């Protein structure tokens, strides 16, 4: 059985105030071409389908066209909402859509939805787990203790139906770690309070393949069959070196490891970083339509670097400087350092700078609880 694993489409997203909709339409057409050529038995979309809980009319039209085209190919589609989605809005008309082979997970109400596909080896259970917050699981199972994301996901999966099939696939949208080791993140992800939203990979031990969304860089967690597909486009300059792919998963017989194939996705416009003196970066005569961050290394003052660069790079998104002056002032690395820290760490540094002493243990614990409560309420 072949399954095409996608995630984090973020339809309707803007990057540095540039609309990505045209680029998203282009890459979704490319994914449809892959589906026509490779004929998967199912398409798995692991959350963050939209970029906002209330998507624009244009974004809804794009998703409608994509799902309709997959349905016309008679390829079943399995979708879970992510933390950027409204499960209720994404699932509008889901019962009617199922008649066309499009299965969108309903908001979590105490059970994990399961569907079944079959191949030469027998039935395969496809389990759909929408993005879960501990409060949602606790409300459905008040008799059980839910003290975090890990226990919430484990409790939800303990009610999954594993009967009647030897192989099981999970589609989920969570932050998954292995032995405390976090996956590599990107700046375009919604980063929560460090460590509080993680689910340990052992929670998924019963599944032959786990199709994850939430992290934008393609990678596996703990074992090769627990995998983030990554976003189909680059949504931040921290991703500019990544090769985006669609992931084709081939399930074999019971107990056999799935076979994985990364199919490269080629964007309409690349998103990349260029670096050097202004004269060098503007020396090329032909315009580039790529999305660009330009890092200028000139030491002398420049009259209109933005205007000059836009003559060659009309889609210039960001301009920064890296020279002796900026290095003595902290340089680009300071901003990167800030992006890599959790809200708790940043507040702790601010508190120590203001008070000349670090947070005490009791203050840290109280602040952690407060931030966790704010995250659950989002």
C-alpha positions in Angstrom: 0.0 0.0 0.0 1.3 3.4 -1.0 0.4 6.5 1.0 1.4 10.1 0.1 2.3 12.0 3.4 1.8 15.8 3.4 1.6 18.3 6.2 1.7 22.0 7.1 0.2 23.4 3.8 -0.6 26.7 5.6 -2.8 27.8 2.8 -3.2 31.5 2.8 0.1 32.2 4.6 2.0 35.5 4.2 5.8 35.5 4.6 7.2 38.9 5.5 3.9 40.4 4.2 4.3 38.6 0.8 1.2 36.5 0.0 2.3 32.9 -0.7 -1.0 31.9 -2.4 0.2 31.8 -6.0 3.2 29.7 -4.8 0.9 27.4 -2.9 -1.4 26.9 -5.9 1.7 26.0 -8.0 3.1 23.5 -5.5 -0.4 21.9 -4.9 -0.7 21.4 -8.7 2.8 19.7 -8.6 1.5 17.4 -5.8 -1.5 16.5 -7.9 0.8 15.6 -10.8 2.7 13.3 -8.4 -0.6 11.7 -7.3 -1.6 11.1 -10.9 1.8 9.6 -11.7 2.4 7.5 -8.6 -1.3 6.6 -7.8 -1.1 6.3 -4.1 -3.8 4.4 -2.2 -4.3 7.3 0.1 -3.2 10.9 0.8 -2.4 11.8 4.4 -2.5 15.5 5.3 -1.2 16.0 8.9 -2.6 19.3 10.0 -2.1 23.1 9.6 -4.0 22.9 6.4 -4.8 26.6 6.7 -2.6 29.2 8.2 -5.3 30.9 10.2 -8.3 29.6 12.2 -10.5 31.9 10.1 -9.1 31.4 6.5 -9.6 33.9 3.7 -12.1 33.2 1.0 -9.2 32.7 -1.4 -7.5 30.1 0.8 -10.8 28.2 1.1 -11.1 28.2 -2.7 -7.6 26.8 -3.1 -8.2 23.9 -0.6 -11.6 23.2 -2.2 -9.9 22.8 -5.7 -7.1 20.6 -4.3 -9.4 18.2 -2.5 -11.8 18.1 -5.4 -9.0 17.2 -7.8 -7.8 14.4 -5.5 -11.4 13.1 -5.2 -11.7 13.2 -9.0 -8.6 10.9 -9.1 -10.5 8.5 -6.7 -7.7 8.7 -4.1 -8.9 8.7 -0.5 -7.8 11.7 1.5 -7.3 11.7 5.3 -7.0 15.1 7.0 -6.5 16.1 10.6 -6.7 19.7 11.8 -3.5 21.3 13.3 -3.0 24.0 15.8 -3.4 26.7 13.1 -6.8 25.3 12.0 -10.2 25.6 13.4 -11.3 21.9 13.6 -15.0 23.0 13.3 -14.4 25.1 10.2 -12.1 22.7 8.5 -14.6 19.9 9.1 -17.6 21.7 7.7 -19.5 19.3 5.4 -17.2 16.5 6.4 -20.0 13.9 6.4 -20.9 14.8 2.8 -17.2 14.8 1.8 -16.8 11.3 3.0 -19.1 10.1 0.2 -16.3 11.5 -2.2 -13.5 9.8 -0.2 -12.3 12.9 1.7 -12.1 12.1 5.4 -11.6 15.1 7.7 -11.2 14.3 11.4 -13.9 15.8 13.6 -13.0 17.8 16.7 -11.9 15.5 19.5 -14.8 14.3 21.5 -13.3 11.3 23.4 -12.6 8.9 20.5 -10.0 8.6 17.8 -11.6 8.2 14.4 -10.5 5.2 12.4 -11.0 4.2 8.8 -9.8 1.1 6.9 -8.0 0.6 3.6 -7.0 -2.8 2.2 -4.2 -4.2 0.1 -2.8 -7.7 -0.7 -1.7 -8.2 2.9 -5.1 -7.3 4.4 -6.7 -4.4 6.1 -4.8 -1.3 7.3 -6.3 0.9 10.1 -6.0 4.7 9.4 -6.3 6.6 12.6 -7.0 10.3 12.7 -5.8 12.3 15.7 -6.5 16.1 15.5 -4.2 18.5 17.3 -4.9 17.8 21.0 -4.5 20.1 24.0 -4.6 18.5 27.5 -7.7 20.4 28.5 -9.7 18.9 25.6 -8.7 15.3 26.5 -9.4 15.9 30.2 -12.9 17.3 29.5 -13.8 14.1 27.6 -12.3 11.8 30.3 -12.8 13.5 33.6 -12.2 10.3 35.5 -8.6 10.2 34.2 -5.6 12.4 35.2 -4.3 14.5 32.4 -1.3 16.6 33.4 0.2 17.5 30.0 0.4 16.9 26.3 2.1 13.5 26.6 -0.4 12.1 29.1 -3.3 13.6 27.0 -2.2 12.0 23.8 -1.5 8.6 25.5 -4.9 8.7 27.0 -6.6 9.5 23.7 -4.7 6.7 21.9 -5.6 4.2 24.7 -9.1 4.4 23.3 -8.1 3.8 19.7 -9.6 0.8 17.9 -6.9 -1.7 16.9 -9.2 -4.6 16.1 -9.5 -6.3 12.8 -6.2 -5.2 11.3 -2.5 -6.1 11.8 -1.2 -2.8 10.5 -2.0 0.7 11.7 -1.2 4.2 10.5 -1.7 7.3 12.6 -2.1 10.8 11.2 -1.3 13.4 13.9 -0.2 17.0 14.5 1.9 17.2 17.7 5.4 18.2 18.9 7.1 14.8 19.3 10.4 14.2 21.0 12.6 11.2 21.5 14.4 10.7 24.9 14.0 14.4 25.5 15.7 15.3 22.2 13.7 17.8 20.2 13.3 17.8 16.4 14.9 20.6 14.5 12.6 23.6 14.4 12.1 26.5 12.0 11.3 30.1 12.6 7.9 29.8 10.8 6.5 27.4 13.5 4.4 28.4 16.4 6.9 27.8 19.2 5.3 27.2 22.6 6.8 27.2 26.1 9.9 25.0 26.0 9.2 21.4 26.7 5.6 21.8 27.9 4.0 20.7 24.6 6.1 17.6 23.8 4.8 14.1 23.4 7.4 11.3 23.8 7.7 9.1 20.7 7.0 5.9 22.7 3.3 7.0 22.8 3.1 5.8 19.2 4.7 2.3 19.6 1.6 0.5 18.4 1.6 2.1 15.0 3.5 0.9 11.9 3.7 4.4 10.5 3.1 7.8 12.1 2.4 10.7 9.7 3.2 13.8 11.6 2.7 17.5 11.0 3.8 20.6 13.0 7.5 20.8 12.3 8.4 22.3 8.9 11.7 20.5 8.3 11.3 16.9 7.0 12.8 14.5 9.6 12.0 11.4 11.7 11.7 11.2 15.4 13.1 8.2 17.3 12.5 5.7 14.5 12.3 6.2 10.7 8.6 5.3 10.7 7.6 8.2 12.9 8.1 11.1 10.6 7.4 14.8 9.9 6.8 15.3 6.2 7.7 19.0 6.6 5.9 21.9 4.8 5.8 21.8 1.0 7.2 25.4 0.8 9.8 27.3 2.7 8.0 29.7 5.1 11.1 31.3 6.8 14.7 32.0 6.0 15.7 29.5 8.6 14.5 26.9 6.1 16.3 28.2 3.1 18.8 25.3 2.8 16.0 22.6 3.1 14.9 20.5 0.2 11.1 20.3 0.5 9.5 17.0 -0.5 6.4 14.9 -0.7 6.8 11.7 1.2 5.7 8.4 -0.5 5.3 5.7 2.1 5.0 2.0 1.0 3.6 -0.3 3.7 4.7 -4.0 3.4 3.4 -6.9 5.4 2.8 -7.0 9.1 6.0 -6.4 11.1 7.9 -5.1 8.1 9.4 -1.6 8.1 7.7 0.8 5.6 9.7 1.9 2.6 10.1 5.7 2.3 10.7 7.8 -0.8 11.2 11.5 -0.8 9.9 13.1 -3.9 11.4 16.6 -4.4 9.1 19.6 -4.7 10.3 22.4 -6.9 8.8 25.8 -6.0 7.6 28.6 -8.4 10.0 30.9 -6.6 12.8 29.8 -4.3 13.3 31.4 -0.9 17.0 31.9 -0.2 19.7 34.0 1.4 22.3 35.9 -0.5 25.4 37.5 1.1 28.1 39.9 0.1 28.9 43.5 -0.8 26.2 45.4 -2.7 28.2 45.7 -5.9 28.6 41.9 -6.0 24.9 41.2 -5.3 23.7 43.6 -8.0 26.3 42.5 -10.6 24.0 40.0 -12.3 22.1 41.6 -15.1 19.0 39.3 -15.2 16.3 39.7 -12.6 15.5 36.9 -10.1 12.0 36.4 -9.0 13.1 34.4 -5.9 12.2 35.5 -2.4 15.4 37.0 -1.0 17.1 37.9 2.3 20.1 40.0 1.4 22.9 40.2 4.0 25.2 43.2 3.0 28.8 43.1 4.2 29.8 46.6 3.0 31.7 48.6 5.6 30.9 52.0 4.1 27.6 53.8 4.2 25.3 53.1 1.2 22.8 55.6 -0.3 19.9 53.4 -1.3 20.8 49.7 -1.0 17.1 48.6 -0.8 16.3 50.4 -4.1 19.4 49.0 -5.9 18.7 45.5 -4.8 15.1 45.6 -5.8 16.1 46.4 -9.3 17.5 42.9 -9.5 15.5 41.1 -6.8 11.9 42.6 -7.0 10.8 40.0 -4.3 13.4 41.1 -1.8 11.8 40.3 1.6 14.5 41.3 4.1 17.7 43.4 4.1 20.3 43.1 6.9 23.9 44.1 7.4 26.8 42.1 8.8 29.9 44.2 9.1 32.2 45.4 11.9 29.7 48.0 13.0 26.8 45.5 13.4 29.1 42.9 14.9 30.0 45.2 17.8 26.3 46.0 18.3 25.4 42.3 18.4 24.8 41.6 14.7 22.3 39.1 13.2 23.2 36.4 15.7 21.4 38.2 18.5 18.1 38.0 16.7 18.7 34.3 16.0 19.6 33.7 19.7 16.3 35.3 20.8 14.3 33.2 18.3 15.8 30.0 19.7 14.8 30.7 23.3 11.5 29.9 25.0 9.3 32.6 26.6 10.3 31.3 30.0 14.0 31.8 29.2 13.5 35.2 27.8 11.4 36.4 30.8 14.1 34.9 33.1 16.8 36.9 31.4 14.7 40.1 31.5 13.9 39.6 35.2 17.6 39.1 36.1 18.7 42.1 34.1 16.1 44.3 35.9 16.6 42.9 39.4 20.2 41.8 39.5 19.2 38.2 40.6 17.7 35.2 38.8 14.2 34.0 39.3 13.8 31.7 42.4 12.6 28.2 41.9 9.1 29.0 43.2 8.8 32.0 40.8 10.0 29.8 37.9 7.4 27.1 38.7 4.6 29.7 39.0 5.6 31.4 35.7 5.8 28.0 34.0 2.2 27.2 35.1 1.0 30.6 34.0 2.6 30.3 30.5 1.2 26.7 30.2 -2.3 27.9 31.0 -2.0 30.7 28.4 -0.8 28.2 25.8 -3.8 25.8 26.5 -6.2 28.7 26.2 -4.9 29.8 22.8 
